[in-house]
């Protein structure tokens, strides 16, 4: 897709990412949290999705030994349905494979069928539930895993 590009997140992207956070999550991460992730967290790896050059989505992962933990995936509501989230998750998966990460996990709201369907499409399977995981409303999280390679 010529209109969509995915690349590593840069410090200059944080203002746009924080705006997306505010539009997508009841308890958004702060600018400081993203700065810490990019500047100090050696385990963190973040990507942005750009639509015609504008940051419209992002996603992140922590690399822990041979596993990846997806921390956040969000797409600005005005750009949802354009496969931005899918492209970001695919970029995360490809980077994980390149770094010899063997499996990836994430949590997703039990009510978020759209995200769950995307993850299933990309090969994630539901392996459990974290009861009351989300502090804003006590909603359960579905734990999903994707195997990337044999150890």
Secondary structure, 3 states (H helix, E strand, C coil): CCCEEEEECCHHHHHHHHHHHHHHCCCCCCHHHHHHHHHCCCCEEEEEEEECCEEEEEEEEEEECCEEEEEEEEECHHHCCCCHHHHHHHHHHHHHHHCCCCEEEEEEECCCHHHHHHHHHCCCEEEEEECCCCCCCCCCEEEEEEECCCC
